[in-house]
């Protein structure tokens, strides 16, 4: 009986490790952004099962990307305090297990997206994974520009949702892409500043590691937040949304830009944390305003 209990406990622990590889909580943003793209796109709705398949498939592909990322960065993750307990970094799972798990999640996810919508949406989802795992992940140890490249796959989920309905990638989809792309950069720069010692320990060439005085980090945060403001107003200019969204986006954008300005002046961890938390409040509120205004 004791051996059975130990075996069950061991199986449960391995199950939790596989879940940790997929990072389901972090991938909720990917799924939510896909839903926004779906909601804003012109075309006939997919129906409940179609939407469920689209969102589940997107979540699975995102989980596959996370698994591949952890396979590739397992040795570097082991050097950082915030990531050293990850399943592959801690050697609770082996690299081949991560590869097989990531492959299974990816192809099941892509097939679900295609079955629920169309080939274009599935192709965009697959491209998101390839750019993230095969291009962005290796660049992180080579150049600080990797952060900008990493914002590309991070901004593609709304296009997946848009393509699922419209079966094309039109100007409205690129407006949503632009919002997510620019939003990510102050978000990730704030994280990089908060954990710059950890990133330096692992050899990641993040901007706060290369320029530890923080001047470039703060300046770029302000520039990207300032650029985000007019881009966030584009849906109204394109008649995708109305005055409610316009007013809300303007207030949110100004507040977010102000916080990046405060961080640029102080370059303190406290103000970087404020930018980070503001960013994770800003985007959901912006998406909610956009969808409500369309309704």
Secondary structure as GFF3:
##gff-version 3
##sequence-region A 1 295
A	DSSP	alpha_helix	2	22	.	.	.	ID=ss1
A	DSSP	alpha_helix	28	40	.	.	.	ID=ss2
A	DSSP	alpha_helix	48	72	.	.	.	ID=ss3
A	DSSP	alpha_helix	74	77	.	.	.	ID=ss4
A	DSSP	alpha_helix	95	116	.	.	.	ID=ss5
A	DSSP	alpha_helix	119	130	.	.	.	ID=ss6
A	DSSP	pi_helix	131	136	.	.	.	ID=ss7
A	DSSP	alpha_helix	137	139	.	.	.	ID=ss8
A	DSSP	alpha_helix	146	155	.	.	.	ID=ss9
A	DSSP	alpha_helix	157	166	.	.	.	ID=ss10
A	DSSP	alpha_helix	171	194	.	.	.	ID=ss11
A	DSSP	alpha_helix	196	202	.	.	.	ID=ss12
A	DSSP	alpha_helix	207	210	.	.	.	ID=ss13
A	DSSP	alpha_helix	215	232	.	.	.	ID=ss14
A	DSSP	alpha_helix	234	237	.	.	.	ID=ss15
A	DSSP	alpha_helix	243	266	.	.	.	ID=ss16
A	DSSP	alpha_helix	269	294	.	.	.	ID=ss17
###
